[in-house]
């Protein structure tokens, strides 16, 4: 996937752990001059540096403070945006490009700022659910969102002559505001995690906005005052990570801006556009950790553009168009430039100095630990985690990322769940026996990570109707040993996602509809249990449509048929391979068996990726059977063995007939 360019990786500096959208390039002072980099980290430090002769040269660096959650550039409209604004806690601070602080604005927000956008004198801030608009630090507008706000953007005022903020919300909705009011909502295919203006300016109309989702989808929407237009959308067919940052930049140098995408699994992507203006992936590069910010520009050397990315642990890395020079003599030896020799010498000296310092500090710690007055301090470390539903295969992704190497992760659940294989996961898993009855402990699994693993991705599949807590105990490779615990809720309808077509005029009552009776049964049981626990008087009535049961069975049919066929093919593979060893020539086999042999590796890989999938489909059909008659007041659990026999020799008509005949 090459775009007709060769990019060489350069690691510039490492700062503290970084949050999403906290690195920017300052505008260049000349047409082809290099740009300065400014980045804020979770230690509260703002670092600004430039590159000279391949070395990072500091411009300014602030003292530590509250963790920086956003960093944006601003300035008067239609002038170079070179003033630096950072959000930390509930405060916004402003700095000049030389590092002089000119603004300290303590907002009226009661919680930390999560997202920020700046346009001239207008400041747009979001906490978890609250949006505030300030002009010259004076409160203008306020909005309370229905779900968590992940990002905010305002369409360019200089093009549209009106202020149009757009909120990216966790419930898969982009909310377009006018003042303090909701203008309209736009549903997108996943929880939007980042917004960016197309081509950096909203396109020709100024109304085009790019969005990236936490489940890895990318799209472009044109916003007008009355209604939006979906221009294009890219599905995440390669099952890559969620999108954290987007930029538009002409890295090829052909006058057309490409799309630069940074994902939370460390994949950096470059898209260009075909003749129909649809994006096509042309280049990608894998970093080892989440890419929190991305921008195109000229950093390392005059005249050579590059893609600059910051990662979760604070690395600032460039992919530059500058060719890697290797000067060969007369074919005998490779000459290294004086500049490179100096750099290698400097690095060796720095490494030796660090090794000596580590030995000294280790010896110092050992001596202090033997003292009777020794006090052991728990080392602090940062954990970046994400727990998201993959609706395509009805599973959850749990991603754990630590700023240092992970030693092990213990997974514990008080509800039954399955742990699925993940190709990217090289950790060794071991399961411990656990007693589910007295302690509601259904799973204990330990993942032991290989050296230098900082990111672990797990895949989990739950059972609808069984809800509780999943816990992850994360232990890094640091001394003294310490651990952090993260908790994740397994919801009753864990494999469902929110719908937005709701009638809000139903005060004090709710109507639930589903083509699956089991879904209604779960809702009924959970609502009754919660109402009893809270001593709430709840009246539940239901109307069951008999046709829905056969309809649900027909929806399950293609999946069940496919899994049964896959299981039968996998069962035949060993016997066919043994026959192949003895007979050699397999021409006498019927085409179906020859095809199974040819596709054996693919079939085994697919079967391995879907453990217990057939059993889950059996479970869904069994629950449907029990729930159908539960609403009629009949207990049919004694007939479940007969149902399983019918499933083992599956025929759709026979199954439907059994459901209809059972009373």
Residue pairs with C-beta under 8 A, 6 or more apart in sequence:
1 281
1 282
1 283
1 284
2 282
2 283
3 251
3 252
3 258
3 270
3 272
3 282
3 283
4 252
5 251
5 252
5 283
5 321
6 321
6 323
7 251
7 283
7 285
7 306
7 307
7 319
7 320
7 321
8 319
8 320
8 322
8 323
8 324
9 285
9 317
9 318
9 319
10 54
10 300
10 306
10 317
10 318
10 319
10 320
11 315
11 316
11 317
11 318
12 37
12 49
12 51
12 56
12 299
12 300
12 316
12 317
12 318
13 47
13 49
13 56
13 315
13 316
14 313
14 314
14 315
14 316
15 39
15 41
15 43
15 45
15 47
15 314
15 316
16 41
16 42
16 43
16 45
16 314
17 41
17 42
17 43
17 312
17 313
17 314
17 382
17 384
17 403
18 39
18 40
18 41
18 42
18 292
18 293
18 310
18 311
18 312
18 313
18 314
19 40
19 42
19 67
19 68
19 69
19 70
19 292
20 70
20 193
20 194
20 244
20 245
20 292
20 293
21 70
21 71
21 72
21 151
21 194
21 244
21 245
21 292
21 293
22 39
22 40
22 41
22 68
22 69
22 70
22 71
22 86
22 292
22 293
22 310
23 37
23 38
23 39
23 40
23 71
23 292
23 293
23 295
23 308
23 310
23 316
24 37
24 38
24 39
24 71
24 72
24 73
24 84
24 293
24 295
25 35
25 36
25 37
25 38
25 295
25 297
25 299
25 308
26 35
26 36
26 37
26 38
26 48
26 73
26 82
26 84
26 97
27 35
27 80
27 81
27 82
28 34
28 35
28 297
28 298
32 298
32 302
32 303
33 298
33 302
34 50
34 51
34 298
34 299
34 300
34 301
34 302
35 50
35 297
35 298
35 299
36 48
36 49
36 50
36 59
36 97
37 48
37 49
37 50
37 299
37 308
37 316
38 46
38 47
38 48
38 71
38 84
39 46
39 47
39 48
39 71
39 293
39 310
39 316
40 46
40 47
40 68
40 71
40 86
40 88
41 47
41 67
41 68
41 314
42 67
42 68
42 382
43 64
43 67
44 62
44 63
44 64
44 65
44 66
44 67
44 68
44 88
45 61
45 62
45 63
45 64
45 65
45 68
46 60
46 61
46 62
46 68
46 71
46 84
46 86
46 95
46 99
47 58
47 61
47 62
48 58
48 59
48 60
48 61
48 84
48 97
48 99
49 56
49 57
49 58
49 59
50 56
50 57
50 59
50 299
51 57
51 299
51 300
51 301
53 339
54 300
54 339
54 343
55 343
59 97
59 98
59 99
60 95
60 98
60 99
61 99
62 95
62 99
65 88
66 88
66 89
66 91
67 88
67 89
68 86
68 87
68 88
69 87
69 88
69 112
69 113
69 114
69 116
70 86
70 87
70 113
70 114
70 115
70 116
71 84
71 85
71 86
71 87
72 85
72 116
72 117
72 118
73 81
73 82
73 83
73 84
73 85
73 118
74 81
74 83
74 85
74 94
74 118
74 119
74 120
75 81
75 82
75 83
75 120
76 120
77 119
77 120
77 157
77 158
78 158
82 96
82 97
83 94
83 95
83 96
83 97
83 102
84 94
84 95
84 96
84 97
85 92
85 93
85 94
85 95
85 103
85 116
85 118
85 123
86 92
86 93
86 95
87 113
87 116
87 125
88 113
89 112
89 113
90 106
90 107
90 109
90 110
90 111
90 112
90 113
90 127
91 104
91 105
91 106
91 107
91 113
92 103
92 105
92 107
92 113
92 116
92 123
92 125
93 101
93 103
93 104
93 105
94 101
94 102
94 103
94 104
94 105
95 101
95 102
96 102
103 137
105 123
105 134
105 137
107 113
107 125
107 132
107 134
108 132
108 139
109 125
109 127
109 130
109 132
110 127
111 127
111 128
111 130
112 127
113 125
113 126
113 127
114 126
114 127
114 128
114 149
114 150
115 125
115 126
115 149
115 150
115 151
115 152
116 123
116 124
116 125
116 126
116 152
117 123
117 124
117 152
117 153
117 154
117 165
118 124
119 154
119 156
119 157
119 163
120 157
121 135
121 136
122 133
122 134
122 135
122 140
122 154
122 157
122 163
123 133
123 134
123 135
123 137
124 131
124 132
124 133
124 134
124 152
124 154
124 165
125 131
125 132
125 133
125 134
125 152
126 132
126 149
126 151
126 152
126 167
127 149
128 148
128 149
129 144
129 145
129 147
129 148
129 149
130 142
130 143
130 144
130 145
130 149
131 141
131 142
131 143
131 144
131 145
131 149
131 152
131 165
131 167
131 177
132 139
132 141
132 142
133 139
133 140
133 141
133 142
133 163
133 165
134 140
141 177
141 179
141 180
142 180
143 167
143 175
143 177
143 180
143 181
143 182
145 167
145 169
145 175
146 169
146 171
146 173
147 169
147 170
147 171
147 173
148 169
148 170
149 167
149 168
149 169
149 170
150 168
150 169
150 170
150 191
150 192
150 193
150 194
150 214
151 167
151 168
151 192
151 193
151 194
151 195
152 165
152 166
152 167
152 168
152 195
153 165
153 166
153 168
153 195
153 196
153 197
153 209
154 163
154 164
154 165
154 166
155 164
155 166
155 197
155 202
155 206
155 207
155 209
155 223
156 197
156 201
156 202
156 206
157 163
159 201
159 202
159 205
159 206
160 206
160 207
164 176
164 177
164 178
164 183
164 223
165 176
165 177
166 174
166 175
166 176
166 177
166 195
166 209
166 223
167 174
167 175
167 177
168 174
168 192
168 193
168 194
168 195
168 211
169 175
169 192
170 191
171 191
171 498
171 500
172 187
172 188
172 189
172 190
172 191
172 192
172 213
172 497
172 498
172 500
173 185
173 186
173 187
173 188
173 192
173 500
174 185
174 186
174 188
174 192
174 195
174 209
174 211
174 221
175 182
175 185
176 182
176 183
176 184
176 185
176 186
176 223
176 228
177 183
183 225
184 227
184 228
185 500
186 221
186 223
186 228
187 500
188 211
188 213
188 217
188 219
188 221
189 213
189 217
189 219
189 233
189 235
190 213
190 214
190 215
190 216
190 217
191 213
191 214
191 215
191 388
192 211
192 212
192 213
192 214
193 212
193 213
193 214
193 242
193 243
193 244
194 211
194 212
194 243
194 244
194 245
194 246
195 209
195 210
195 211
195 246
196 209
196 210
196 211
196 246
196 247
196 248
197 203
197 208
197 209
197 210
197 248
198 208
198 209
198 210
198 220
198 248
199 208
199 248
199 257
200 247
200 248
200 249
200 257
202 208
202 209
203 222
205 222
207 222
207 223
207 224
208 220
208 221
208 222
208 223
208 231
209 220
209 221
209 222
209 223
210 218
210 219
210 220
210 246
210 248
210 259
211 218
211 219
211 220
211 221
212 218
212 242
212 243
212 244
212 245
212 246
212 261
213 242
213 243
214 242
214 243
214 264
214 386
214 388
215 236
215 242
215 388
215 389
215 390
215 391
216 236
216 239
216 240
216 241
216 242
216 243
216 263
217 233
217 234
217 235
217 236
217 243
218 233
218 234
218 243
218 246
218 259
218 261
218 279
219 230
219 231
219 232
219 233
219 234
220 230
220 231
220 232
220 233
221 228
221 229
221 230
221 231
222 228
222 229
222 231
231 277
232 277
232 278
232 279
234 279
239 390
240 263
240 265
240 267
241 263
241 264
241 265
241 266
241 267
241 290
241 399
242 263
242 264
242 265
242 386
242 388
243 261
243 262
243 263
243 264
244 262
244 263
244 264
244 290
244 291
244 292
244 293
245 261
245 262
245 291
245 292
245 293
245 294
246 259
246 260
246 261
246 262
246 294
247 259
247 260
247 294
247 295
247 296
248 257
248 258
248 259
248 260
248 296
249 257
249 258
249 260
249 295
249 296
249 297
249 305
249 307
250 256
250 257
250 258
250 296
250 305
251 258
251 260
251 270
251 296
251 305
251 306
251 307
251 321
252 258
252 272
253 305
253 321
256 272
256 273
258 270
258 271
258 272
258 282
259 269
259 270
259 271
259 272
259 279
260 268
260 269
260 270
260 294
260 295
260 296
260 307
261 268
261 269
261 270
261 271
261 294
262 268
262 291
262 292
262 293
262 294
262 309
263 269
263 290
263 291
264 290
264 291
264 386
264 399
264 401
265 290
265 399
265 424
265 455
265 457
266 286
266 287
266 288
266 289
266 290
266 291
266 311
266 455
267 284
267 285
267 286
267 287
267 291
268 284
268 285
268 286
268 287
268 291
268 294
268 307
268 309
268 319
269 281
269 283
269 284
270 281
270 282
270 283
270 284
270 307
271 279
271 280
271 281
271 282
272 279
272 280
272 282
273 279
273 280
274 280
285 319
287 309
287 311
287 317
288 311
288 454
288 455
289 311
289 312
289 313
289 315
289 401
289 454
289 455
290 311
290 312
290 384
290 401
290 455
291 309
291 310
291 311
292 310
292 311
292 312
293 309
293 310
294 307
294 308
294 309
294 310
295 307
295 308
296 305
296 306
296 307
296 308
297 305
297 306
297 308
298 304
298 305
298 306
299 306
299 308
299 318
299 320
300 306
300 318
300 320
300 322
301 320
301 322
304 320
304 321
304 322
305 320
305 321
306 318
306 319
306 320
306 321
306 322
307 318
307 319
308 316
308 317
308 318
309 316
309 317
309 318
309 319
310 316
310 317
311 317
312 384
312 401
312 403
313 403
313 404
313 454
314 403
325 337
326 334
327 334
327 335
327 336
327 337
328 334
328 335
329 335
336 344
365 479
368 374
369 376
376 480
378 480
378 482
379 478
379 479
379 480
379 482
381 402
381 403
381 404
381 476
381 478
381 482
381 484
382 402
382 403
383 400
383 401
383 402
383 474
383 484
383 486
384 399
384 400
384 401
384 402
385 398
385 399
385 400
385 401
385 472
385 486
386 397
386 398
386 399
387 396
387 397
387 398
387 399
387 470
387 488
388 396
388 397
389 395
389 396
389 494
389 495
389 497
390 396
390 397
390 459
391 495
391 497
394 461
394 495
395 420
395 459
395 460
395 461
396 459
396 460
396 461
396 462
396 494
397 457
397 458
397 459
397 460
398 457
398 458
398 459
398 460
398 470
398 472
398 488
399 455
399 456
399 457
399 458
400 406
400 409
400 455
400 456
400 457
400 458
400 472
400 474
400 486
401 454
401 455
401 456
402 454
402 455
402 474
402 476
403 454
404 454
404 476
404 477
404 478
405 449
405 451
405 452
405 453
405 454
405 476
405 477
406 449
406 453
406 454
406 455
406 456
406 474
406 475
406 476
406 477
407 448
407 449
407 475
407 476
407 477
408 446
408 447
408 448
408 449
408 475
409 427
409 446
409 447
409 449
409 456
409 472
409 473
409 474
409 475
410 444
410 445
410 446
410 447
410 472
410 473
410 475
411 419
411 443
411 444
411 445
411 446
411 447
411 458
411 470
411 471
411 472
411 473
412 441
412 443
412 444
412 470
412 471
412 473
413 441
413 442
413 443
413 468
413 469
413 470
413 471
413 490
414 439
414 440
414 441
414 442
414 468
414 469
415 440
415 442
415 462
415 463
415 466
415 467
415 468
415 469
415 470
415 490
416 442
416 443
416 462
416 463
416 466
417 442
417 443
417 460
417 461
417 462
417 463
417 470
417 490
418 460
418 461
418 611
418 612
419 429
419 443
419 445
419 458
419 459
419 460
420 459
420 460
420 461
420 609
420 611
421 459
421 608
421 609
421 611
422 457
422 458
422 459
424 457
425 447
425 456
425 457
425 458
426 449
426 450
426 453
427 447
427 448
427 449
427 450
427 453
427 456
428 447
428 448
429 445
429 446
429 447
429 448
430 445
430 446
430 448
431 443
431 444
431 445
432 444
432 445
432 446
433 444
434 441
434 442
434 443
434 444
435 441
436 442
440 468
447 456
447 458
449 456
460 470
461 616
462 490
462 494
462 495
463 616
463 619
464 492
464 493
464 494
464 495
464 496
464 518
464 519
464 522
465 492
465 518
465 521
465 522
465 525
465 623
466 490
467 489
467 490
467 491
467 492
467 494
467 526
468 490
469 487
469 488
469 489
469 490
470 487
470 488
470 489
470 490
471 485
471 486
471 487
471 488
472 485
472 486
472 488
473 483
473 484
473 485
474 483
474 484
474 485
474 486
475 481
475 482
475 483
476 482
492 522
492 523
492 526
493 519
493 522
493 523
496 519
503 511
512 520
512 523
514 520
515 548
515 551
515 552
515 555
516 548
516 552
516 624
517 544
517 548
517 549
517 552
517 624
517 627
517 628
517 631
518 620
518 623
518 624
518 627
520 542
520 544
520 627
521 623
521 627
521 630
521 631
524 540
524 542
527 538
527 540
528 538
528 540
530 536
531 537
531 538
542 631
544 628
544 631
549 624
549 628
549 659
550 656
550 659
550 660
552 624
553 621
553 624
553 652
553 655
553 656
553 659
554 652
556 617
556 620
556 621
557 652
559 617
560 614
560 617
560 621
560 647
560 650
561 650
561 652
563 610
563 613
563 614
563 617
564 614
564 650
566 603
566 606
566 607
567 607
567 614
569 596
569 603
570 603
570 604
570 607
572 593
572 596
573 596
573 597
573 600
573 603
573 604
576 589
576 593
576 596
576 597
576 600
577 597
577 600
579 586
580 586
580 597
586 593
586 594
586 597
589 597
596 603
618 644
618 647
621 643
621 647
621 655
622 640
622 643
622 644
625 636
625 639
625 640
625 643
625 659
625 662
626 636
626 637
626 640
628 659
629 635
629 636
629 662
634 663
636 662
639 662
642 658
643 658
646 654
646 655
646 658
647 655
